[in-house]
């Protein structure tokens, strides 16, 4: 709320600022969703549920567990 701007121009400016922040922090997830969405909608659903659980459960444990699982899976794929 500290960056609030009145009027249509202010709303546009706030939206652009938020959009740049979102694209900057989540560009890899967006690229992954684009590729997965073109290939298979089940992957998009799975990624969406994963993000929902990670955001909805107020615990650092979920994020650390998810990171460990993804790193392990990535290493397994890299070396197989």
C-alpha positions, 0 to 999 in steps of 0.5 A: 500500500505504500506505492499506492497511486490514484487514478487510471494512470496510477493503476497502470503504473502500479500494475506495470510495477507489480508485473515486472516484479512478478515476471522478474522473480517467476520467469522460470516458472512462467517458462516452465508452465508455457512449455508444460502447457503446450505439451500436457495440461496434466503437468500444468495442473500438477505444477499449480497444485504444487505452487498452491500447497507451497503458498497455502501451507504456512511452513518453511518445511514444505518449501525446504522439502519441495526444494530437496525433492526437486534438486534430487529429481534434477540430479537423478535426471542429470546423471541418468 
